[in-house]
Amino acid sequence: MKYVALLSGGKDSCFNLLHCARNGHELVAAASLGPEQGKEELDSYLYQTVGQDAIEFVGQALDVPLFRRVISGAAVEQGGEYGGRDPAHSEGIRGDETEDLYELLVTVKTHHPEVQGVSVGAILSNYQRVRVEHVCRRLGLTPLSYLWHRDQEELLAEMVEAGMEAILIKVAGIGLTAKHLGKTLADMQPTLIKLNRLYGSHICGEGGEYESLTLDCPLFKSRINLDEVETVIHSDNDFATVAYLRVKKATLQPKIATETNGIAAPPLLEAQFLQIQDSLSASTCSSANLPAKSIRGIPSPQTSSQRKIGNCVSVVNVQRDLQSRRDDLPLEDEVRECFEKLKECLAKYPLTLTDVANINILISSMDLFARVNAVFATYFGTSPPARACVAADLPAPVRVRLDCIAFAETTPSSRQALHVQGLSYWAPANIGPYSQAIIADERVFISGQIGLIPSSLALPSPRSLALEAALSFQHVHRVVDALKTNSGGGWAGHYQSIVYWLVDAASVPPVREASVQFEGDAGAPTLFVVVPELPKGALIEKQVMLHTGQCDIEEDDGTVIRGSVVPSFESGEFAPASGEAHWEMSSFRETPSKVALVCVRGNVSGLLKQLRDIPALQDLPSAALSIRLFYNATKTQAASSATALIQDLGSAPVTPIPCRHLASRKGDDWDYAILATCTR
């Protein structure tokens, strides 16, 4: 695509251009924001303003039009989100410096309507990423952020190796002094690595330790020569010197064009996930002969239901009104009906859609996905919920079924979102109306991850279960790592439930073996579910809920401290005369977060009574915030057993989920399975 480069003049904004070129994008313009004439630097939360006296030379070196704008706004909104979660109030914030970027890019689009993307050099700053992506979304532009969450030591080495000549133009970190100004990245590489080892300083300056100015890179048509500079000492103390270079005179030196396509992309898979790919590649499996369609539906509850436990509310089994037998109901109206019902249920507590942390969507065919998604997008603004969407054999005339968990926030930081919308090498961008993950009440809801290649948002070609599975494992892992950084870290994270959505029962054994080998999956109730289709024709989708492991702990003297805890994992079997059952549970002693999985085969009458005889499961119906009832819709007995169980559960919040095959870590071909998220 054709794109505009956001330029600070620094190493990151220029190096990202090389990766844009490597991925086939065409640079047509550059844009930069800076202080008004006469001011050399602003205390901006969002922009690098030092070195603006040389930015014109960077634009000329790139040989593209440079659009500039003075920063007139301030950091009005300084939180982790920008814009409202309610779509009616999700636009920009008047007076905020982010709106200067919006106006600048409006100008660029006016002159270059062909622009579709924006190059962004962000590496670690969520503050910057969130605001740039908000502006891009409003303008229909795609952020190109190939440096996002890259390892900084590797990144600096790649910059030096690629021939990037950038100098330190400002220092403001421990161990850096005015004598380091003007030194190149190659000169400073050993020092920056040493300071990282000693003090934890960011090697690429992501903590504001230094700023840089690019004098040459392979995309430049000319090299920038600094003919006259002056060192300005802003402050000097024992902790850190703050100083910068004032560029008084510079010239351009024409140069011979250099190749830009030799730059390397990082490996698609990290070592531990490459092992998963190799393990799956070594497995042989042939397609299972499953019925092409369910042979029996299940009479689901006629109405949606909800339950509130603590600060959490679940709303389950949201679907169209079955008393209205309109077969000609437009799909869009059916989706709106579902969301209006969801809003009514939440309003009883009182909550709104902005409080939803996670939402699951079943649709009767993936052919409906785009139309469902278009309506879905109208109900959410900034920081939408995490989401999983799969096709299921829903009983006609139902084409859409929802369930969700919402959270009543007690503090601004009690709900946090990770919604990365830029193309990168990190993990798939969620350009659609859902976040990669939401943290609420220390639970972490991860959106279902399919095996997309992050830089292109395409599935591997040719189709490969091994590569798709390895990528889905890696995507979940990287999302969790990014969340830890985004939320300030300090927590380990423990998987509490995993659902592997698959389209072929023959995929279960190799994926199950990979899950057993992967340390992150250990100790989590895990279900393997075969459905007709997944988004984009994917072969696997991994959906995870985890807990940060953080909670308030009361000590012997009554003092309450914030501490780290680890869940316990229990499992067992019971085999009545007419059936078989297996259960798994992850729970904490110190906090009420618990997930239970019960898998059943055969006619296990009085299941709830038998569960009450198991201490770990005896309170499951009353403690369950949300129950997802998976049943094998190809089996007559499974459907009727699931129907009876729904009746036995009474007022418990249940969403029936028809599927074509069910398996767990220790069993295959289950008739039905209960996956219960509990909060007490």
LOGU-598398 format. One line per 8 residues: number of its first residue (from 0); their letters; for each residue x, y, z of C-alpha. Coordinates in steps of 0.05 Angstrom, whole numbers, plus 5000, padded with zeros to 4 digits. Layout:
BEGIN
NUM> a> X,Y,Z ~ ...;
This chain:
BEGIN
0> mkyvalls> 5000,5000,5000 ~ 5021,5073,4993 ~ 5038,5105,5059 ~ 5060,5167,5095 ~ 5118,5165,5144 ~ 5110,5197,5212 ~ 5179,5227,5222 ~ 5213,5250,5285;
8> ggkdscfn> 5280,5245,5250 ~ 5302,5192,5299 ~ 5328,5122,5286 ~ 5262,5086,5299 ~ 5219,5125,5251 ~ 5271,5118,5196 ~ 5287,5044,5208 ~ 5213,5026,5205;
16> llhcarng> 5213,5054,5134 ~ 5262,4999,5114 ~ 5214,4946,5139 ~ 5156,4981,5104 ~ 5195,4975,5039 ~ 5212,4903,5054 ~ 5138,4887,5061 ~ 5122,4919,4994;
24> helvaaas> 5095,4986,5016 ~ 5109,5050,4977 ~ 5129,5115,5011 ~ 5095,5176,4981 ~ 5100,5230,5035 ~ 5127,5246,5104 ~ 5095,5283,5162 ~ 5123,5313,5226;
32> lgpeqgke> 5099,5353,5286 ~ 5142,5401,5324 ~ 5143,5463,5369 ~ 5129,5532,5343 ~ 5185,5575,5314 ~ 5235,5596,5366 ~ 5223,5536,5412 ~ 5272,5479,5407;
40> eldsylyq> 5236,5428,5450 ~ 5169,5416,5482 ~ 5154,5372,5542 ~ 5108,5329,5499 ~ 5081,5262,5523 ~ 5072,5239,5451 ~ 5123,5269,5404 ~ 5199,5274,5399;
48> tvgqdaie> 5211,5348,5388 ~ 5286,5354,5396 ~ 5322,5356,5329 ~ 5265,5390,5293 ~ 5315,5440,5265 ~ 5340,5383,5221 ~ 5275,5350,5202 ~ 5271,5387,5135;
56> fvgqaldv> 5336,5354,5116 ~ 5309,5285,5132 ~ 5249,5298,5087 ~ 5294,5322,5031 ~ 5340,5262,5040 ~ 5280,5216,5031 ~ 5260,5256,4969 ~ 5186,5259,4987;
64> plfrrvis> 5140,5317,5005 ~ 5145,5335,5079 ~ 5082,5360,5114 ~ 5093,5396,5180 ~ 5047,5423,5235 ~ 5059,5460,5300 ~ 5038,5424,5363 ~ 4984,5467,5394;
72> gaaveqgg> 4951,5417,5441 ~ 4972,5388,5507 ~ 4967,5320,5540 ~ 4895,5329,5562 ~ 4881,5254,5566 ~ 4940,5220,5599 ~ 4908,5152,5614 ~ 4919,5086,5580;
80> eyggrdpa> 4858,5096,5535 ~ 4842,5151,5486 ~ 4771,5167,5464 ~ 4708,5137,5494 ~ 4689,5064,5496 ~ 4619,5084,5476 ~ 4619,5091,5400 ~ 4577,5154,5406;
88> hsegirgd> 4635,5187,5444 ~ 4696,5153,5414 ~ 4723,5211,5374 ~ 4782,5254,5394 ~ 4790,5298,5455 ~ 4789,5373,5444 ~ 4854,5407,5461 ~ 4894,5343,5465;
96> etedlyel> 4960,5341,5426 ~ 4936,5277,5392 ~ 4888,5320,5352 ~ 4947,5357,5321 ~ 4966,5290,5290 ~ 4895,5281,5265 ~ 4895,5349,5231 ~ 4964,5336,5201;
104> lvtvkthh> 4943,5270,5170 ~ 4879,5302,5144 ~ 4923,5350,5107 ~ 4966,5293,5080 ~ 4904,5256,5056 ~ 4877,5318,5022 ~ 4941,5324,4981 ~ 4952,5248,4974;
112> pevqgvsv> 4884,5213,4975 ~ 4919,5149,4953 ~ 4952,5142,5021 ~ 4927,5080,5059 ~ 4980,5069,5112 ~ 5021,5106,5164 ~ 5092,5085,5184 ~ 5100,5088,5260;
120> gailsnyq> 5167,5075,5295 ~ 5138,5057,5363 ~ 5174,5000,5398 ~ 5146,4997,5468 ~ 5103,5059,5482 ~ 5030,5040,5490 ~ 5015,5113,5503 ~ 5040,5131,5433;
128> rvrvehvc> 5012,5070,5398 ~ 4941,5078,5426 ~ 4937,5150,5403 ~ 4966,5140,5334 ~ 4921,5080,5323 ~ 4860,5120,5346 ~ 4876,5174,5294 ~ 4888,5122,5240;
136> rrlgltpl> 4822,5087,5254 ~ 4783,5152,5247 ~ 4817,5165,5180 ~ 4813,5094,5153 ~ 4889,5086,5153 ~ 4930,5024,5172 ~ 4987,5034,5221 ~ 5052,5000,5198;
144> sylwhrdq> 5090,4986,5262 ~ 5143,4934,5246 ~ 5187,4951,5307 ~ 5130,4940,5357 ~ 5153,4897,5416 ~ 5218,4876,5383 ~ 5276,4857,5427 ~ 5314,4922,5435;
152> eellaemv> 5384,4892,5435 ~ 5369,4854,5371 ~ 5337,4916,5341 ~ 5396,4961,5354 ~ 5443,4909,5324 ~ 5400,4905,5262 ~ 5400,4981,5255 ~ 5476,4983,5257;
160> eagmeail> 5482,4924,5209 ~ 5433,4955,5160 ~ 5477,5016,5152 ~ 5434,5064,5193 ~ 5477,5123,5213 ~ 5442,5157,5270 ~ 5473,5199,5326 ~ 5452,5215,5396;
168> ikvagigl> 5422,5284,5395 ~ 5396,5285,5466 ~ 5416,5248,5530 ~ 5374,5243,5593 ~ 5389,5176,5624 ~ 5435,5149,5678 ~ 5505,5137,5652 ~ 5497,5183,5592;
176> takhlgkt> 5531,5251,5590 ~ 5542,5308,5541 ~ 5604,5272,5516 ~ 5559,5220,5484 ~ 5523,5271,5441 ~ 5540,5264,5367 ~ 5564,5192,5374 ~ 5534,5141,5326;
184> ladmqptl> 5493,5080,5345 ~ 5552,5036,5327 ~ 5597,5077,5374 ~ 5545,5074,5430 ~ 5523,5001,5422 ~ 5570,4972,5475 ~ 5554,5029,5524 ~ 5479,5022,5516;
192> iklnrlyg> 5482,4947,5527 ~ 5525,4957,5589 ~ 5477,5008,5618 ~ 5420,4959,5606 ~ 5457,4906,5645 ~ 5475,4953,5702 ~ 5412,4994,5710 ~ 5358,4964,5665;
200> shicgegg> 5362,5023,5618 ~ 5326,5014,5551 ~ 5376,4999,5497 ~ 5335,5035,5445 ~ 5319,5093,5491 ~ 5246,5074,5502 ~ 5249,5102,5572 ~ 5271,5171,5547;
208> eyesltld> 5344,5156,5561 ~ 5365,5188,5495 ~ 5339,5214,5429 ~ 5372,5205,5361 ~ 5377,5239,5293 ~ 5386,5198,5229 ~ 5439,5224,5183 ~ 5437,5167,5133;
216> cplfksri> 5398,5103,5118 ~ 5391,5060,5056 ~ 5326,5096,5036 ~ 5359,5165,5036 ~ 5377,5194,4969 ~ 5427,5241,5004 ~ 5467,5239,5067 ~ 5458,5294,5119;
224> nldevetv> 5522,5329,5141 ~ 5520,5368,5206 ~ 5566,5426,5191 ~ 5556,5464,5256 ~ 5525,5442,5322 ~ 5523,5470,5392 ~ 5516,5430,5457 ~ 5461,5456,5503;
232> ihsdndfa> 5462,5433,5576 ~ 5391,5433,5603 ~ 5408,5405,5671 ~ 5468,5370,5703 ~ 5465,5329,5766 ~ 5494,5266,5797 ~ 5437,5222,5772 ~ 5433,5241,5699;
240> tvaylrvk> 5453,5297,5653 ~ 5400,5326,5606 ~ 5434,5356,5545 ~ 5421,5362,5471 ~ 5452,5384,5406 ~ 5428,5446,5371 ~ 5437,5439,5296 ~ 5460,5507,5270;
248> katlqpki> 5479,5487,5200 ~ 5470,5425,5158 ~ 5477,5405,5085 ~ 5458,5347,5040 ~ 5509,5305,5005 ~ 5485,5265,4945 ~ 5501,5191,4948 ~ 5496,5128,4907;
256> atetngia> 5431,5091,4917 ~ 5436,5029,4961 ~ 5394,4966,4964 ~ 5337,4966,5015 ~ 5311,4896,5004 ~ 5369,4861,5039 ~ 5342,4878,5108 ~ 5322,4815,5146;
264> applleaq> 5255,4804,5181 ~ 5257,4771,5249 ~ 5243,4696,5249 ~ 5169,4680,5243 ~ 5172,4633,5303 ~ 5212,4636,5367 ~ 5252,4574,5385 ~ 5200,4544,5433;
272> flqiqdsl> 5144,4551,5382 ~ 5188,4525,5326 ~ 5192,4462,5369 ~ 5116,4459,5369 ~ 5114,4465,5294 ~ 5166,4410,5287 ~ 5128,4365,5335 ~ 5063,4374,5296;
280> sastcssa> 5098,4366,5229 ~ 5124,4298,5252 ~ 5053,4275,5269 ~ 5013,4241,5215 ~ 4938,4247,5214 ~ 4884,4237,5162 ~ 4818,4272,5161 ~ 4766,4242,5207;
288> nlpaksir> 4700,4218,5177 ~ 4652,4261,5217 ~ 4580,4274,5197 ~ 4577,4335,5152 ~ 4521,4365,5193 ~ 4489,4357,5260 ~ 4434,4304,5261 ~ 4399,4335,5320;
296> gipspqts> 4392,4404,5348 ~ 4380,4421,5421 ~ 4321,4460,5448 ~ 4359,4518,5480 ~ 4328,4561,5535 ~ 4277,4608,5505 ~ 4308,4670,5537 ~ 4375,4696,5556;
304> sqrkignc> 4395,4696,5629 ~ 4445,4732,5672 ~ 4480,4725,5739 ~ 4519,4774,5782 ~ 4573,4751,5830 ~ 4615,4805,5862 ~ 4634,4857,5810 ~ 4623,4808,5752;
312> vsvvnvqr> 4561,4797,5710 ~ 4549,4744,5658 ~ 4497,4745,5604 ~ 4486,4680,5568 ~ 4448,4648,5511 ~ 4432,4714,5476 ~ 4397,4700,5410 ~ 4336,4720,5369;
320> dlqsrrdd> 4266,4712,5397 ~ 4245,4641,5378 ~ 4171,4658,5388 ~ 4176,4702,5326 ~ 4183,4651,5270 ~ 4203,4703,5218 ~ 4247,4664,5171 ~ 4258,4726,5130;
328> lpledevr> 4289,4766,5187 ~ 4350,4802,5158 ~ 4415,4780,5189 ~ 4433,4851,5209 ~ 4368,4857,5247 ~ 4381,4791,5282 ~ 4448,4816,5306 ~ 4418,4882,5329;
336> ecfeklke> 4364,4844,5366 ~ 4418,4804,5403 ~ 4455,4866,5423 ~ 4393,4902,5446 ~ 4377,4842,5490 ~ 4447,4843,5516 ~ 4442,4917,5533 ~ 4376,4905,5570;
344> clakyplt> 4406,4849,5611 ~ 4467,4891,5630 ~ 4425,4951,5647 ~ 4393,4914,5706 ~ 4458,4919,5746 ~ 4469,4974,5719 ~ 4522,4963,5667 ~ 4531,4979,5593;
352> ltdvanin> 4567,4948,5534 ~ 4628,4988,5553 ~ 4635,4943,5614 ~ 4639,4879,5574 ~ 4706,4844,5582 ~ 4696,4783,5538 ~ 4644,4762,5487 ~ 4635,4696,5450;
360> ilissmdl> 4598,4694,5384 ~ 4570,4633,5350 ~ 4546,4641,5279 ~ 4513,4589,5234 ~ 4563,4600,5177 ~ 4628,4637,5167 ~ 4597,4666,5104 ~ 4559,4712,5152;
368> farvnavf> 4621,4736,5188 ~ 4632,4802,5151 ~ 4559,4823,5159 ~ 4557,4804,5232 ~ 4623,4841,5245 ~ 4598,4904,5211 ~ 4539,4909,5259 ~ 4582,4888,5319;
376> atyfgtsp> 4629,4946,5304 ~ 4573,4997,5314 ~ 4566,4979,5387 ~ 4637,4989,5411 ~ 4688,5046,5411 ~ 4756,5050,5444 ~ 4781,4987,5481 ~ 4727,4938,5458;
384> paracvaa> 4721,4870,5492 ~ 4762,4808,5476 ~ 4725,4761,5429 ~ 4722,4692,5399 ~ 4678,4677,5339 ~ 4667,4609,5308 ~ 4615,4575,5264 ~ 4569,4525,5298;
392> dlpapvrv> 4510,4482,5276 ~ 4458,4526,5309 ~ 4386,4503,5306 ~ 4347,4541,5253 ~ 4325,4595,5250 ~ 4380,4619,5298 ~ 4441,4646,5261 ~ 4474,4684,5319;
400> rldciafa> 4484,4666,5392 ~ 4523,4707,5443 ~ 4549,4701,5514 ~ 4591,4751,5552 ~ 4623,4769,5618 ~ 4622,4842,5641 ~ 4658,4876,5698 ~ 4638,4935,5742;
408> ettpssrq> 4701,4976,5749 ~ 4718,5001,5818 ~ 4780,5040,5797 ~ 4805,5067,5730 ~ 4859,5014,5729 ~ 4815,4954,5746 ~ 4800,4942,5672 ~ 4857,4946,5622;
416> alhvqgls> 4855,4932,5547 ~ 4907,4913,5496 ~ 4881,4931,5427 ~ 4939,4933,5378 ~ 4916,4953,5308 ~ 4981,4961,5270 ~ 5015,4912,5223 ~ 5078,4885,5255;
424> ywapanig> 5120,4822,5265 ~ 5093,4815,5336 ~ 5023,4784,5333 ~ 4962,4795,5289 ~ 4933,4865,5289 ~ 4861,4869,5311 ~ 4837,4921,5261 ~ 4766,4898,5276;
432> pysqaiia> 4724,4918,5336 ~ 4755,4874,5389 ~ 4817,4875,5433 ~ 4872,4823,5436 ~ 4860,4819,5511 ~ 4823,4850,5570 ~ 4845,4848,5643 ~ 4786,4853,5691;
440> dervfisg> 4786,4834,5764 ~ 4855,4801,5753 ~ 4825,4755,5700 ~ 4856,4760,5632 ~ 4811,4745,5573 ~ 4850,4731,5509 ~ 4814,4735,5442 ~ 4814,4671,5402;
448> qiglipss> 4880,4669,5364 ~ 4885,4637,5295 ~ 4951,4624,5260 ~ 4957,4688,5220 ~ 5025,4714,5196 ~ 5027,4781,5233 ~ 5061,4823,5179 ~ 5009,4806,5126;
456> lalpsprs> 4948,4781,5166 ~ 4946,4721,5120 ~ 4944,4647,5138 ~ 5004,4605,5117 ~ 5002,4580,5046 ~ 4999,4522,5032 ~ 4954,4504,5091 ~ 4992,4476,5150;
464> laleaals> 4963,4454,5216 ~ 5033,4452,5245 ~ 5050,4524,5228 ~ 4980,4551,5245 ~ 4981,4517,5312 ~ 5052,4541,5329 ~ 5031,4612,5310 ~ 4968,4609,5352;
472> fqhvhrvv> 5009,4586,5412 ~ 5059,4642,5401 ~ 5006,4695,5391 ~ 4975,4680,5459 ~ 5043,4680,5492 ~ 5063,4747,5462 ~ 4996,4779,5479 ~ 5007,4759,5552;
480> dalktnsg> 5078,4786,5551 ~ 5054,4852,5522 ~ 5000,4857,5575 ~ 5052,4849,5630 ~ 5091,4907,5600 ~ 5029,4949,5590 ~ 5004,4939,5661 ~ 5071,4951,5694;
488> ggwaghyq> 5089,4878,5703 ~ 5098,4845,5770 ~ 5052,4786,5754 ~ 5066,4717,5727 ~ 5000,4697,5695 ~ 4969,4628,5701 ~ 4926,4596,5647 ~ 4859,4576,5678;
496> sivywlvd> 4821,4552,5617 ~ 4838,4534,5546 ~ 4793,4519,5488 ~ 4825,4494,5423 ~ 4775,4504,5367 ~ 4789,4457,5309 ~ 4756,4439,5243 ~ 4778,4367,5239;
504> aasvppvr> 4776,4314,5294 ~ 4840,4284,5266 ~ 4876,4347,5289 ~ 4860,4333,5362 ~ 4915,4282,5377 ~ 4974,4323,5350 ~ 4948,4389,5379 ~ 4935,4355,5446;
512> easvqfeg> 5006,4328,5447 ~ 5034,4397,5431 ~ 4992,4426,5488 ~ 5019,4373,5536 ~ 5090,4392,5516 ~ 5079,4467,5523 ~ 5093,4489,5594 ~ 5045,4548,5591;
520> dagaptlf> 4985,4501,5582 ~ 5001,4459,5643 ~ 4951,4462,5699 ~ 4893,4491,5659 ~ 4827,4454,5644 ~ 4832,4443,5569 ~ 4779,4425,5518 ~ 4787,4408,5444;
528> vvvpelpk> 4725,4427,5404 ~ 4711,4411,5331 ~ 4665,4459,5295 ~ 4647,4468,5221 ~ 4688,4531,5207 ~ 4736,4582,5237 ~ 4750,4654,5214 ~ 4788,4661,5149;
536> galiekqv> 4786,4585,5138 ~ 4835,4573,5195 ~ 4849,4502,5219 ~ 4857,4521,5293 ~ 4838,4576,5341 ~ 4865,4580,5412 ~ 4823,4615,5465 ~ 4852,4625,5535;
544> mlhtgqcd> 4830,4655,5600 ~ 4884,4666,5653 ~ 4892,4698,5720 ~ 4948,4747,5737 ~ 4961,4712,5803 ~ 4954,4778,5840 ~ 4906,4787,5898 ~ 4899,4820,5966;
552> ieeddgtv> 4925,4776,6022 ~ 4910,4788,6095 ~ 4969,4774,6140 ~ 4966,4748,6212 ~ 4966,4818,6241 ~ 4907,4839,6197 ~ 4949,4878,6148 ~ 4926,4871,6076;
560> irgsvvps> 4982,4867,6024 ~ 4983,4856,5949 ~ 5014,4789,5936 ~ 5026,4735,5884 ~ 4990,4668,5888 ~ 4991,4604,5847 ~ 4930,4562,5828 ~ 4924,4489,5843;
568> fesgefap> 4902,4438,5791 ~ 4859,4378,5807 ~ 4829,4325,5762 ~ 4792,4259,5768 ~ 4743,4209,5739 ~ 4680,4175,5760 ~ 4647,4119,5722 ~ 4574,4104,5738;
576> asgeahwe> 4544,4041,5708 ~ 4515,4075,5647 ~ 4569,4125,5630 ~ 4637,4157,5643 ~ 4659,4226,5666 ~ 4725,4263,5673 ~ 4736,4330,5709 ~ 4790,4382,5715;
584> mssfretp> 4794,4444,5758 ~ 4840,4504,5768 ~ 4829,4544,5831 ~ 4863,4590,5881 ~ 4859,4583,5956 ~ 4868,4658,5966 ~ 4820,4686,5914 ~ 4754,4659,5887;
592> skvalvcv> 4774,4652,5814 ~ 4760,4580,5792 ~ 4748,4544,5727 ~ 4719,4474,5724 ~ 4713,4426,5664 ~ 4668,4365,5667 ~ 4666,4318,5607 ~ 4613,4264,5601;
600> rgnvsgll> 4601,4203,5557 ~ 4539,4160,5561 ~ 4476,4168,5601 ~ 4500,4196,5667 ~ 4435,4207,5703 ~ 4435,4252,5763 ~ 4501,4285,5743 ~ 4493,4345,5789;
608> kqlrdipa> 4480,4300,5848 ~ 4543,4261,5833 ~ 4583,4326,5826 ~ 4561,4346,5895 ~ 4597,4284,5921 ~ 4663,4312,5895 ~ 4688,4366,5944 ~ 4721,4407,5890;
616> lqdlpsaa> 4657,4410,5848 ~ 4601,4408,5898 ~ 4585,4483,5892 ~ 4592,4487,5817 ~ 4520,4505,5798 ~ 4516,4562,5849 ~ 4588,4587,5842 ~ 4587,4588,5766;
624> lsirlfyn> 4586,4658,5737 ~ 4579,4629,5667 ~ 4571,4558,5641 ~ 4586,4539,5569 ~ 4554,4473,5553 ~ 4588,4440,5493 ~ 4551,4381,5464 ~ 4563,4334,5405;
632> atktqaas> 4505,4352,5361 ~ 4518,4292,5315 ~ 4495,4245,5371 ~ 4422,4238,5389 ~ 4439,4215,5460 ~ 4486,4274,5471 ~ 4434,4325,5451 ~ 4380,4295,5495;
640> sataliqd> 4428,4290,5554 ~ 4448,4362,5546 ~ 4375,4383,5544 ~ 4362,4346,5609 ~ 4423,4378,5641 ~ 4400,4448,5623 ~ 4334,4433,5658 ~ 4370,4406,5719;
648> lgsapvtp> 4414,4468,5723 ~ 4352,4511,5731 ~ 4372,4584,5738 ~ 4446,4572,5726 ~ 4472,4615,5668 ~ 4481,4566,5610 ~ 4500,4576,5537 ~ 4491,4513,5494;
656> ipcrhlas> 4546,4504,5442 ~ 4535,4451,5388 ~ 4598,4419,5361 ~ 4619,4358,5321 ~ 4671,4326,5366 ~ 4695,4337,5437 ~ 4759,4315,5470 ~ 4799,4331,5532;
664> rkgddwdy> 4870,4316,5554 ~ 4848,4247,5579 ~ 4790,4227,5534 ~ 4760,4230,5465 ~ 4691,4232,5435 ~ 4655,4259,5496 ~ 4580,4270,5489 ~ 4580,4336,5525;
672> ailatctr> 4624,4380,5568 ~ 4612,4435,5620 ~ 4663,4491,5622 ~ 4645,4535,5682 ~ 4678,4601,5701 ~ 4667,4610,5775 ~ 4679,4669,5821 ~ 4666,4640,5890;
